[in-house]
Amino acid sequence: MRTCIRADHVLGHENGRHVLIAGGQVVYEDDSIVYVGPARDGSFDETLELGASLITPGLIDLDALTDIDHLVLDSWAPADRAGGLQWSEDYFERRRRDVFTPEERQVVREYALVQLALHGITTYMPIASEVHSAWAEGYDELVGMTETSRRLGLRAYLGPAYRSGVNIVRPDGERAVAFDEERGRAGLADALRFLDYTADLADPLVTGALLPCRIETLSEELMVATASAARSRNVMVRLHALQGLLERRLVRERFGVPPLQLLERTGLLGDNLLVPHGLIIDRNPAVDGADHGDLATLAAAGVSIIHCPQTSFRYGSALHSFGTYLAAGVNLCLGTDSFPPDLVRGMDVGVHLAKIVDGTADAAPAERYFEAATLGGARALHRADLGRLEAGAQADLVAFSLADFRDGVLDDPVRTLLLNGTARSVTHSVVAGRMVVRDGEVPGVDLAALRARAQALFARMRAAYSERDTLRRGADELFPPTFPAFASQGTPT
């Protein structure tokens, strides 16, 4: 099937870089692009005239939220309540359980994947909280998620999250990691089994990856085994690391070296490694602020940093800095990691955080962030056929409406989208030539029913924090409202 999509603005690709085409069109046949350029006549099975829109490559989210919430509950708690959002030591030892049934967990996944689609994400690598599970993720859960992803038509890099330990709070309030190394070995076995499953599936939209949890929750044995498996099977590894001072302290205490050196020691440091956040290195003022070679080490190894500016901002941190990492030769790609999974909002936040960090208005221009959301993600995945609109590339594209009066007047379409808009302006999304979003809707999905089911599950998830809290505080105490409820019983006058 040959399809043509036209719009006032198309972000094409020429001579190795993105280029803007006024009055452009994208033509694709089956799963591949055959033409990108000025609008011209031709014979097409379907033609879409989108008018005041910007057509871009599909957005690549490599730390993509696949949960029903993140940050709404846990990004604003004062110190006296923050500990209640982690597992207590008692919960780890005697009471840990799954908050949701396997069927309910699949509802959570579907809700999250539909959110990704509606926000213009065409390629994703998932991240979900393990705090609501008895341990981490299992083989069956990811098989179910794979089936949902295939039904929706997204491009996925998948694997069950696994770990040897879990972050806990001790009765005295101290933060630590409690280990169950056998669970870590079982988790890796599940992950390897899932790699076999994806290989047998032979679906070009599903690629297996190794997705261990946070570096401080892994044993050295598990890290070495993960690195070995990744090399022998030629798959990507994503590991949350270099993301906080607590992580740095816990890793030093257990392993005797900071996280970056541990990545080297275990064989994980390489061009198949993706590191979400990557904030806490020598250049960060909270560590040292001087250059002792951390960025050079990351660049030489070919590691990709998954920058999640909106999440960092909400937790009160920032990359030091976007421009510095790029100048050092580190590949930067993007992730959402929190709700909403809106990379447009994330890019806008990143542009302005960089101004504060570097002290210049041009520290991170909008175009550099848009390259990270497309070309940077493609480089991280070693996929030259993604992240660009040009003949021969995969037919992965997104259309953003620029027609909303509230978005203001139009200057450069990319800059206007990032500064004035959000990813909620997505009207169409195509993955491998299949229309995943059409006219702002996901075909075959009842959004109202899915929202209602997710809201009910969220209420149960919120209530379950109480049983994990060391002080066993109720959810209403852990998450008080912004303002007290209206309580007047007076008579209207």
VENHUKA-V157116 format. One record per pair of residues at least 6 apart in sequence whose C-alpha atoms are under 6 Angstrom apart, sorted by sequence separation. I is the first residue (numbers start at 1). J is the second residue. D is the distance in whole Angstrom. If there is no record, write none. Layout:
# VENHUKA-V157116
((I J D) (I J D))
This chain:
# VENHUKA-V157116
((12 18 6) (13 19 5) (27 33 6) (28 34 5) (130 136 5) (169 175 5) (252 258 5) (263 269 5) (282 288 5) (283 289 4) (312 318 6) (355 361 5) (429 435 6) (430 436 5) (466 472 5) (12 19 5) (27 34 6) (168 175 6) (282 289 6) (283 290 5) (429 436 5) (466 473 5) (11 19 6) (27 35 5) (168 176 5) (283 291 5) (355 363 5) (378 386 5) (385 393 4) (429 437 5) (466 474 5) (11 20 5) (26 35 6) (167 176 6) (168 177 6) (282 291 6) (354 363 6) (378 387 6) (385 394 6) (428 437 5) (466 475 6) (10 20 6) (26 36 5) (167 177 4) (198 208 6) (248 258 6) (354 364 6) (428 438 5) (10 21 5) (25 36 6) (166 177 5) (428 439 6) (9 21 6) (25 37 6) (166 178 5) (375 387 5) (427 439 5) (463 475 5) (9 22 5) (24 37 5) (165 178 5) (195 208 5) (351 364 5) (374 387 4) (407 420 5) (427 440 4) (8 22 6) (9 23 6) (10 24 5) (24 38 4) (25 39 5) (165 179 4) (407 421 6) (8 23 4) (23 38 6) (24 39 5) (164 179 6) (165 180 6) (7 23 6) (164 180 6) (7 24 6) (164 181 5) (6 24 6) (142 160 6) (6 25 4) (5 25 5) (164 184 4) (5 26 5) (163 184 5) (4 26 6) (138 160 6) (347 369 6) (4 27 4) (137 160 5) (3 27 6) (137 161 5) (401 425 5) (3 28 5) (162 187 5) (400 425 5) (2 28 6) (136 162 6) (209 235 6) (211 237 6) (214 240 5) (215 241 5) (307 333 6) (308 334 6) (400 426 4) (2 29 4) (209 236 5) (210 237 5) (211 238 5) (212 239 6) (278 305 6) (304 331 5) (305 332 5) (306 333 5) (307 334 5) (308 335 5) (399 426 6) (400 427 6) (1 29 5) (304 332 6) (306 334 5) (307 335 6) (308 336 6) (399 427 6) (1 30 6) (276 305 6) (277 306 6) (306 335 6) (399 428 5) (271 301 6) (273 303 5) (274 304 5) (275 305 5) (276 306 4) (277 307 5) (299 329 5) (398 428 6) (160 191 6) (216 247 6) (270 301 5) (271 302 4) (274 305 6) (275 306 6) (299 330 5) (398 429 4) (122 154 6) (123 155 5) (124 156 5) (125 157 5) (159 191 6) (270 302 6) (271 303 5) (397 429 6) (99 132 5) (122 155 6) (123 156 6) (270 303 6) (397 430 5) (243 277 5) (396 430 5) (98 133 4) (216 251 6) (238 273 6) (240 275 6) (243 278 5) (396 431 4) (98 134 5) (236 272 5) (237 273 5) (238 274 5) (239 275 5) (240 276 5) (242 278 5) (243 279 5) (244 280 6) (284 320 6) (310 346 5) (396 432 6) (97 134 4) (238 275 6) (242 279 6) (243 280 5) (309 346 6) (395 432 5) (96 134 5) (242 280 5) (394 432 6) (395 433 5) (310 349 6) (333 372 5) (334 373 5) (68 108 6) (227 267 6) (279 319 5) (332 372 6) (333 373 6) (3 44 6) (67 108 6) (227 268 5) (309 350 5) (2 44 5) (3 45 6) (5 47 6) (224 266 5) (2 45 5) (3 46 5) (4 47 5) (5 48 5) (6 49 5) (7 50 5) (8 51 5) (66 109 6) (223 266 6) (333 376 4) (3 47 6) (6 50 6) (7 51 5) (8 52 5) (10 54 6) (332 376 6) (333 377 5) (8 53 6) (9 54 5) (10 55 5) (11 56 5) (67 112 6) (7 53 5) (66 112 5) (156 205 6) (159 208 6) (366 415 6) (155 205 5) (156 206 5) (157 207 5) (158 208 5) (159 209 5) (161 211 5) (162 212 5) (163 213 6) (139 190 5) (157 208 6) (158 209 5) (159 210 6) (161 212 5) (162 213 6) (166 217 6) (157 209 6) (159 211 6) (161 213 6) (165 217 4) (164 217 6) (163 217 6) (164 218 5) (163 218 5) (164 219 6) (64 124 6) (66 126 6) (60 121 6) (64 125 6) (66 127 6) (67 128 5) (59 121 5) (62 124 5) (63 125 6) (64 126 5) (65 127 5) (66 128 5) (59 122 6) (60 123 5) (61 124 5) (62 125 5) (63 126 6) (64 127 6) (58 122 5) (60 124 6) (63 127 6) (348 418 5) (348 419 6) (344 418 6) (304 380 6) (345 422 6) (344 422 5) (89 168 6) (344 423 5) (88 168 5) (89 169 6) (87 168 5) (88 169 5) (89 170 5) (342 423 6) (86 168 6) (119 342 6) (75 315 6) (70 338 5) (70 339 6) (64 335 6) (63 335 4) (64 336 5) (65 337 5) (61 334 6) (62 335 5) (63 336 6) (64 337 5) (65 338 6) (61 335 5) (63 337 5) (120 398 6) (119 423 5) (119 424 6) (60 373 6) (59 373 6) (60 374 6) (59 374 6) (60 377 6) (57 387 5) (57 388 5) (57 389 6) (58 396 5) (58 397 4) (57 397 4) (58 398 5) (56 397 6) (56 398 5) (55 398 6) (55 399 4) (54 399 6) (54 400 5) (53 400 5) (53 401 4) (53 402 5) (52 402 5) (52 403 6) (36 390 6) (35 391 5) (34 391 5) (33 391 5) (33 392 5) (32 392 6) (33 393 6) (32 393 6) (32 394 5) (33 395 5) (31 394 6) (32 395 5) (31 395 5) (13 388 6) (13 389 6) (12 389 5) (13 390 6) (91 468 6) (88 468 5) (87 468 5) (88 469 6) (88 470 5) (84 469 4) (31 432 4) (31 433 4) (30 433 5))
